[in-house]
Each structure stands twice: as structure tokens, then as C-alpha cells.
Amino acid sequence: MHNDWPLAWVRERLAYVPRDPELFATALTHRSASGENNERLEFLGDAVLNLLMADRLYAGFPLASEGDLSRLRARLVSEDPLAGVATRIGLGDALRLGSGELKTGGFRRQSILADAFEAVVGALYIDAGLEQTRGIVWPLFDSLVRELPHPDELKDAKTRLQEHLQAQGLPLPRYNLHGVEGEPHAQTFHVHCEAPTLGAPSEGSGSSRRRAEQQAAERMLARLEGSG
């Protein structure tokens, strides 16, 4: 394809004029097409995206722990959100695909879109440097960052209950298996969550002991929030 192809798309969708249009032609070429493909740029772009999102989350969530930041970053750089960003900037229309992928609608496939977006980020990093890449990429994630849950919501119920009790200087809860019913391949576990200072135990059920404990902890938290 002619150089106008990647140049026009990058100018229109990313408001950037490439120094090396061929670099972006490679970023937009899937391995199913002939010629150099975007897999190496995808590898680089994945690392750059992880850094850019880590940087943004570190600044935007100053009280979040390392584990919270990792979970939040996963919400931004996994396949679904990356494919969503790629769709929003019309990346599918700019992709070069082999005939087989074209026939099966590869330009709409999430994995292909997410990988190609990473490749474009890799191309930006080589062509523009990190700071300019940050200025182009960060705005594309504004709505996703605004929709991120509070870090506390990423923790499971048992962790949240434990942290709540620790903050109050209270004894930690105990989880007691109250019973198991059903056939071995379809068992239901019943668990009591007990904390000496919180009154009656809360009950939870689930297809595993862990799920039952999580439900019991969730119910204990709901009770605490209701009385708070």
C-alpha cells in the first residue's frame, strides 16, 4: 500500500504526523497479510502501555496499594478495553489483513484490534518518544479511567472485612464449615462467619468453601454497613 494509507489514518485519528510512515504501515499490518507484520511492535507497545497506565494510576490513586494499582491497570490494558479504544479510533478500518481474516471479519475481532493498538503505541514510542506518546495515548483512556472502581471495591469480601476489623482493633473473623450437601460433583458448602464482637454469625453458601466464605463475609459487611 502507499504511504498515504498509514499517514492519513494517523493524522486524522491520532492528530500526529509520523516521521516514518512505514513504521505505522507495519503497525497496522496483521500477520495474516504479506510482508512485515506488527508482532514485534505489539511486543514493544504492550510494555509502553503498561508503563503509561502505571504512571497515570500512580498519580491518580495516591492511596492505592501496589496490589490495587496492579488490579486497576489490568482493567485498562486487557483485551476488551484495548479493543474498545481501537474501535473508537477506527483502527479496524486501517488494518491490513490477509484474505482469510478479511473474509471472517478480522477487522472486528477484539484480539486483532487490541494487538494492533499495542503495535501502534509501539510505533508512536519509536517515532515520537515517550512524552509525546503519553500525550497522545492518555486522552484515549480518559473515560476508562473515570469509570474505574474505587480500589477498595477490587478487594474481595474477606479482605475488606478483615481490614475493617483490624482498623477497629477488633478480633479477626473465623469461618466454620457448617455443612456440605449434594453429590460429589455438585456439592454446596455452608459456612458461618463468626466475630465475637459482631453478634450472631452470618451464613454463606456456595459451590466451594471459598465461595461460601466470601458470601458469609459479604453478608457480615452488609450488616456492618447497615448499622453504621
N, C-alpha and C positions, 0 to 999 in steps of 0.2 A: 504494500500500500504506500501511497505517497505521504510525505512528511506532514502535509496539511491535516491528515486524519488525526494523529495524536495532538498536534499543535492546536487545532481548533477546539477539540474537546477540553483540553487542559486550560486553555484561555477562558473558555465560556464557563466551565463548571467549577474550576478552582481559582479563577482570577489570577492565573500565573502564566508567565511567558517562559517556556523552557529554553535553557541554553542548549540542551541536547535533546531535540525531539525524538531521536532514535531510542533514547533511554525509555521514554514513555511509550513508544511503539512496542518495545519489549515488554514493559509492564502490563500492557493491555493485550498481550498475545498468550492465549491459553496453550498448554502443551499439546492439545489435540490439533493445533494448526501447524503448518510447516514453518521452519525457521526457528530462530532463537525464541524461547518462551520465558514466562515470568517467574519460574520457580525459584531461581536464585534471589531475585528481587523480593519475592514473597518472604523468604527467609530473613532477609535484612529488615524489611518493613515490619515484620512481626516484632522484632527486637526494638525497633524505633517506637512503634506504637505502645508497647509495654512501658517504655521509659516515659513517653509523653503523658500517658494516662496516670502512671505512678506519680509523676511530678504534679499533675493537676490535682489528684486526690490528696497528696501530701499537703498541698497548700489549702485545699478546700475543706478538709476534715482534720483540723489540728488536734482533736481529742481522740481520734480513731487509733486503735492499736494496729500493730503490724498485721495481725490476722484479719482484722476488719478491712484494712486497706487492700489486702490481697483479694478478699471476697468481693469488695466493691469493684476492683479492677477487672475481675473475671466477668462482672456484669457488663462491662464496656467492651472488652476485647474478644468475647466469644463469637461464635459464628453468626448467631441471629442478629445481634446489634450491628456487627460489621456489615452484614448483608443489607441490613436496613439503611445504613448510611450510604452504601454503594448504590442502592436503588434510588435514594433521594437525589443523588448527583448524576443519575442517568448513566452509570458506569456500564450497565449491561449493553446499552446501545453502542458503546465504543469498543466492546471486546472483539477480538479476532478469535474465532473458534474454527475447529475443523468441521467438515461437513456432517459428521456423525453427531457432534454436540449441537450443531445448528438445528438439525432435524428433530432432536429431542428437547429443544428449548433450553440449552445450556446457559444462554444469556440470562435466564431467570433462576437458575439453580443457586441456592444460597451458598453452598460450599465454594462454587466457582466465583461468585461475586465477592465473598469475604476474602478469598485468597488474592483475587485481583486487586482489591482495595489495599491489602497489605503491600502488594507489589508496587502500587502507585506511591504509597508512602515511602517505600524504599527508594524509588526513583527520585522523589522530592528531596529526600535526605542527601542523595549523591549530588543532585543538580543544584539545590538551593542551600544546603546546610541545615543544621538542627534548628536554629532560631526561626528561620523563615518557614520551615516545615511546621514548627509549633504554631505559628501564626495562621497557617492555612488549615491545619488539622483540628486544633482545639475548637473553633467555632462549629465544626461539623458535629461535635459531640455535646453541644450546649444543652439540647433538650434531654438527652440521655442522662447527663449529669444531674440536671434538675429533678429528674424522676427517680434518682437513686433513693433507696430506703435509708432511714437513719441507721447508722452502724449497729445499734442495739437490736434492731429488727432482724439482723442477719444471724444473730446467735440463737441457738435452739433453746427450748423452754427450760431444760435442766440447767443450762449455763446461766440463763437470766435469773432463775430462782436462786441458784447458789450465790450469784453476785449480789442479789438483793439482800439475802440473809447475812452475808458477810459484811455488807455495808452497815447493817443494823447491829452488828456484833452478836448475832443470834446463832444458835447451833445449826449445822447443815442438815438438810432433809435426809431421810432414809427411805429407800424404795424396797418394799417387801412384796415378793410374789405371793399373790393371794389364791391363785388357782390357774389351771390350764385345762381347756376343754377342746374337744374336736379330734378328728383323725390326725395322725402324724403329719400328713401333707397339708392340712388345713386347720392348724391349731389357732386358738385365740387365748392370749395371755391376759390375766387380770392382775393389776399391780396397785398397791396402796402407796401413796406418798405421805410420809409422816414427818412432822416437825413439831417438837414438843411445845413450842410457844404459839403454834398456829391453829390450835383447836383440832377438830376432827380430821382424820386423814382424807385426802382426795383420792378418787379412784380413776384408773385409766385402763383401757383395753386396746389390744392391737394384735396384729399377726406375728409380732415378735415381742420379746420382753422389752427391747429398747423402745419400740413404738408405744408400748403400753406405758412405760415410764415417762416418755415425752408428753403423752396425753395427761397423765396424772399431774405432772409439773405444770402444764398449761392451765389446768383447772385450778391448781393452787394459786398460780399467779393471777388468774381472773378473780378469784376470791379476794386476794390481797388488794387488787386494783379497785374492786367494788367497795371495799371497806375504807379505802384511802381517801 
